[in-house]
Amino acid sequence: MSSQTGSSVFAILKAGDDSLLDAWMKGQAHALISRKDLIKENELRDQSRKFLAVVRTAVEKGAGSDIKSDVWDEARDYLKSISSSRALQGFTPTETAMFVFSLKEPVFDRLRKEAGNNAETLAAELWQATTLLDQLGLYTTEMYQKTRNEIIGRQEAELLELSTPVVQLWDGILALPLVGTLDSSRTQVVMESLLQRIVDTGSEIAIIDITGVPTVDTLVAQHLMKTIAATRLMGADCIISGIRPQIAQTIVHLGVDLGAVTTKATLADALAVALKRLGKHAVAAV
């Protein structure tokens, strides 16, 4: 059995009438019966028609069953766009893959009619159809997952930025309240945000408040020291606030040298020190 367009599988896919599209639409409608809120029937039909068209183009160019070949480029690109749009719309991976896998039933039905009682021919054709459609379906799933990973990556970056707000407490004084674990990737975001705000505001003092940091180990201490060093290179001084008794003990136990850094128990104490250094003071309202 040839693996090229002489095969009944490719002849079926190459056919230009709408009978295959109509049969495929019935299968898709059943598979997506509960997701009609996400895609309308006319939109689904249009997507299906376009996919059959790009497959037909590949077949006319002599495509084989290996979808990695150049002649399948247009079909892969279209599946990528379908997968990406469905990932953004909220379809599940299974629902997205069914766009291709639901094409099996109408194709298999036609192969059975053409093969008749020739079991050997039918088996060969079904295997070729399965190989081709499985590759296209799995590619759809891969592209869906890639899009989801990109979305998650963007969301994580946005959450990191939101979780490290740099607040201007006073003219010349910034505060960076840290909440949660301080790892390498977050330290980079913290450092970039703080340094940029120092440049934007011309602040002379930055208060790093670690009240919301649950534990301080060697790695966290190193991240803090790197942030302090970078801040000093920008011409600003650092004060660390939120030093609780247990954290103080941990820092001493780890042998971390914070002797050159002013530390305070509370943010209010740190602000008082910062104001004093700038020659300012707060007066209670009468």
C-alpha positions, 0 to 999 in steps of 0.5 A: 500500500502506497503511503502517498496520495494514491491511498484511499485515505488521501483520496477521501481527504482530497475530495472537494464536496461537503459530505465529509464536512457534514459528517465531521460536523455531526461528530464535533457537535456531539463532542462539544454539545456542552460547550456551545457557549464557547463556540457557535456552530457557524464558527466551528463549521468555518474552522473545519472547512478551512482545516480540510482545505489546508489538508487538501492542499498538502495532499495535492502537493504529494503529502505523506503520513509524516506531518513534520514534512514541509508540505504540512506546514500550512496545516500545522500553522492552522492547527496551531492557531486553532489550539491557541484560540481554544486555549484562550477561550477556555476549552480543555485539552481533550475538547481541543484535540477532539477537533481532529480526532472527531474526523476519524469516524467519518473517514473510517466510515468511508474507508469501510465502504470503499474496502468492502469485504477486503479485510486486508485493504481495510486494515492497511487503510485504517492504520494509515488514517489512524497514523495520520490523524493521531499525529495531527491530533497530538500536535494540536494537544502540544500546541494547546499546552504550549499556549497554556504554558505561555499564559501561565508564565505571563500570569506568574510574571504579573503576580510577581510584579504585583507581589513586590510593590514599591511604595513611596512613604515620603519624599526621598523614602521608598518602602518595599514590603515583602510577603512570602518566599524570596527565591532567585526569580522573585529577587530579580523582580524585586531588585529591578522594581526597586532600582527603577523606582529609585531612579524615577523618584530620586529617593535616598533611602529604601526600607525593605520590610520582611515582616511578611517573610516566613523564614530567613535562611542562607539563600534569602539572606544572600538575596537580601544582601544582593538587593542592598548592594545594588541599591547602594550602587544606585546611590541610595541606602537601605534599612531592613525592617520586620526583624522578629526575634526568631529571625534575628536568632536565625541570622546570627546562627547562619553567620550572616553579617548585617553589621553594615545594614541598619535593621529595625523591628517595625516599619514605623521604627525604620521610617523614623530612622529614615526621616532623621537621616534626611533631617525631617521629622513627623509631628503628631496632629493636634 
